[in-house]
Amino acid sequence: MLTIRDLIRWLPESVIELYEALGIDELYPPQAEAIERGLLDGRNMIISVPTAAGKTLLAELAMLRGALSGKRSLYIVPLRALASEKFESFSRFSKLGLRVGISTGDFEKRDERLGRNDIIIATSEKADSLIRNGASWVRRIGVLVVDEIHLLDSANRGPTLEMTMTKLMHLNPEMQVIGLSATIANGREIADWIKGEIVSSDWRPVRLREGVLLEDRLVFPDGEIQLENRNRDPVLNLVLDTVDQGGQMLIFESTRRNAESMAKKVSGALQESGETIELAERLSGEGKTAKKLAMCLRHGAAFHHAGLLPEQRRLIELGFRQNVVKVIACTPTLAAGLNLPARRVLIRSYKRYEAGLGTRPIPVMEYRQMAGRAGRPGLDPYGESLIMARSESELQKLMDHYVMGEPEDIWSKLASERALRTHVLATIASRFADSVDSLSRLMASTFYARQQDPSYLGETIASVLEFLVRSDMIDKDLTPTPLGALVSRLYIDPLSAMVMIQEIRGIRRPTVLTLLHVITMTPDMELLFVQQSDNWLEDFISEHSSELGNEKNFDWLLREVKTASMLMDWINEVHEDRIEDRYSISPGDLVRIAETAEWLMSALHRISKHMDLGVTYLAERLALRIHYGAGDELLQLLELKGIGRVRARKLYQAGYRSLEDLKAADKSTLSEILGPKIAEGVISQLKEPGVSA
Ligand SMILES: Nc1ncnc2c1ncn2[C@@H]1O[C@H](COP(=O)(O)OP(=O)(O)OP(=O)(O)O)[C@@H](O)[C@H]1O
């Protein structure tokens, strides 16, 4: 047995006391193993253990040991929301005199100031962009922690993570590398890649019983439980059984729509209380989604998916932690990282739709991440996870494949053309490689090259190099052109830049709609789906055909134009609720798509300036309009803190059209329009030096 106090060999008293104050005394068995294998002696390590088995604590100890001997740590997470969560949690190290920093936001920044911190938290995309933009401190990292390292297997995010790790290891040969992962089969292979140890364990702080739900039977490998049949729907019987025992439940659904309708159904079976009503009343927003969510919350149920606004999600999470929300029906995104354990987990659907592939069963690893959410350490005696079957034969299949099955291997996804296009350009533009030889050497040190056929990687790299030369982003001798360097810094796919240049050049008089359409034509844009009720799109397209880019595929055109039209409504100040209804989206989608559009429009502004495309000013203004969701004439007023598009419009309509107009206004009139508090804030900003019309 190893206690936290035993770590005094490596860590000062202040660190030991910090953890003891949190009630941590004995180390969990996988933690003890990691220490024994040299985690605090600087060994590289893959720690592959179930959820809540204390991985983060190990990373913290290694970073603290590093920081106290003057080494900087970088902690890479997959999602921005997780970066904030970790930032809040690591901020407690300020008591030890350490500085913690977080890097989110603008991709083009170099962020030299971040380097003053002892611990820096960033997403893999942000870490990648910091390397591309030449932040000097990325060459002086002592400890690298990669959270959720199994995401190397993700087609979307894996290649960026892999290249970032490869480059950081290259720049910092002495750096300690720690990868935290869910249970995976080939952790040894990743450990070999980083030249480290592997700690792999199934140990969990709360016992987990895994089984299958078939009608009202909970079937476990070692026995069965029969639910009381109070309702025709077995899911509701399971919910009532859980809640009656004082427990909470997570229900994983495959789509947002299913999550919403399940939450609604569950809310019909649960009771309102003073607490649930109070929670529902704290929910902001008037749109369809907010109303649906409020109705569920009133009964202690909720749905949770990527279409919600961050503040809506936070309210649900808070309600769940306070045990006011009893049941959350969610999409699998909740399993990825969020720390919201429950007594019971139900995986209602183990199939998922994947574009181009149809409906497929989820991997065992994903099943385990969802199942692993069952059981709250210190609160539940055990957790129960159930996967739902519809027949006896399916029950057996699910039992064999998921409950008793082994998770899959992790496979590098680096060799895709799209990933390599971006990463080969970045590697050349940031002078990581200045010849085919040095590029090949770098690529030979990736996880892909270790794991899979390097000749395939070689072929794809050759075709990508050809594309980059043809697009004038690099020369034949692998020197970046100014355009190539710019595109890499802007952090867009080189193909996006090509689309922008070609389309803008192909249109005689580009308008606002043209620019919006062009950014939706790039591979970096997330597009809306087209539904039957969208038959207005065809009329819209024929009416505006001269303003649109040259999209040959009609199905894509419909999706692009629908997305562009949504952005047009947004910048024309159409109310969010109307946009939500008209485009059948949730508020979180609007926020996300607008963010992507703003980034791409700023990139178009920079490329236009560089290439003289003639839309520089228009794109610059449009990026701002997308940022605020407002008309051109409001941009000046929107620079003021506390003034959003609705208040800016009110001021404008009252005749205040510039900061000069506002300076001349009297306090009582402004108070009438904005309310006294906001008016005061505006007046004090106007008095600040440097605020001028
Ligand atoms: N040895 C320990 N004794 C008591 N509590 C511990 C111990 N180690 C970790 N914990 C606590 O258990 C909880 C989960 O730990 P931690 O966040 O490190 O797990 P994790 O494996 O990183 O989880 P996840 O997979 O969700 O990221 C935390 O509240 C942490 O403080």
The ligand as an SDF file (V2000), in Angstrom:
LIG
                    3D

 31 33  0  0  0  0  0  0  0  0999 V2000
   -6.2180    7.8840   -4.2320 N   0  0  0  0  0  0  0  0  0  0  0  0
   -7.3620    8.5370   -4.1690 C   0  0  0  0  0  0  0  0  0  0  0  0
   -8.1080    8.5190   -3.0380 N   0  0  0  0  0  0  0  0  0  0  0  0
   -9.2800    9.1820   -2.9760 C   0  0  0  0  0  0  0  0  0  0  0  0
   -9.7940    9.9070   -3.9930 N   0  0  0  0  0  0  0  0  0  0  0  0
   -9.0950    9.9570   -5.1230 C   0  0  0  0  0  0  0  0  0  0  0  0
   -7.8450    9.2920   -5.2950 C   0  0  0  0  0  0  0  0  0  0  0  0
   -7.3880    9.5200   -6.5320 N   0  0  0  0  0  0  0  0  0  0  0  0
   -8.2980   10.3000   -7.1300 C   0  0  0  0  0  0  0  0  0  0  0  0
   -9.3190   10.5560   -6.2950 N   0  0  0  0  0  0  0  0  0  0  0  0
  -10.5220   11.3540   -6.5770 C   0  0  0  0  0  0  0  0  0  0  0  0
  -11.3390   10.6210   -7.4820 O   0  0  0  0  0  0  0  0  0  0  0  0
  -11.9570   11.4830   -8.4210 C   0  0  0  0  0  0  0  0  0  0  0  0
  -11.6120   11.0320   -9.8350 C   0  0  0  0  0  0  0  0  0  0  0  0
  -10.2090   11.1190  -10.0100 O   0  0  0  0  0  0  0  0  0  0  0  0
   -9.5630   11.6100  -11.3760 P   0  0  0  0  0  0  0  0  0  0  0  0
  -10.2690   12.8130  -11.8690 O   0  0  0  0  0  0  0  0  0  0  0  0
   -8.1040   11.6840  -11.1550 O   0  0  0  0  0  0  0  0  0  0  0  0
   -9.9490   10.3470  -12.2650 O   0  0  0  0  0  0  0  0  0  0  0  0
   -9.8050   10.1570  -13.8210 P   0  0  0  0  0  0  0  0  0  0  0  0
   -9.4010    8.7550  -14.0090 O   0  0  0  0  0  0  0  0  0  0  0  0
   -8.9100   11.2030  -14.3570 O   0  0  0  0  0  0  0  0  0  0  0  0
  -11.2660   10.3620  -14.3030 O   0  0  0  0  0  0  0  0  0  0  0  0
  -11.7960   10.6340  -15.8070 P   0  0  0  0  0  0  0  0  0  0  0  0
  -11.6580    9.3420  -16.5160 O   0  0  0  0  0  0  0  0  0  0  0  0
  -13.2270   11.0280  -15.5570 O   0  0  0  0  0  0  0  0  0  0  0  0
  -10.9560   11.7350  -16.3650 O   0  0  0  0  0  0  0  0  0  0  0  0
  -11.4590   12.8750   -8.1220 C   0  0  0  0  0  0  0  0  0  0  0  0
  -12.4290   13.5380   -7.3530 O   0  0  0  0  0  0  0  0  0  0  0  0
  -10.2010   12.6430   -7.3190 C   0  0  0  0  0  0  0  0  0  0  0  0
   -9.9400   13.6980   -6.4070 O   0  0  0  0  0  0  0  0  0  0  0  0
  1  2  1  0
  2  3  1  0
  2  7  2  0
  3  4  2  0
  4  5  1  0
  5  6  2  0
  6  7  1  0
  6 10  1  0
  7  8  1  0
  8  9  2  0
  9 10  1  0
 10 11  1  0
 11 12  1  0
 11 30  1  0
 12 13  1  0
 13 14  1  0
 13 28  1  0
 14 15  1  0
 15 16  1  0
 16 17  2  0
 16 18  1  0
 16 19  1  0
 19 20  1  0
 20 21  2  0
 20 22  1  0
 20 23  1  0
 23 24  1  0
 24 25  2  0
 24 26  1  0
 24 27  1  0
 28 29  1  0
 28 30  1  0
 30 31  1  0
M  END
$$$$
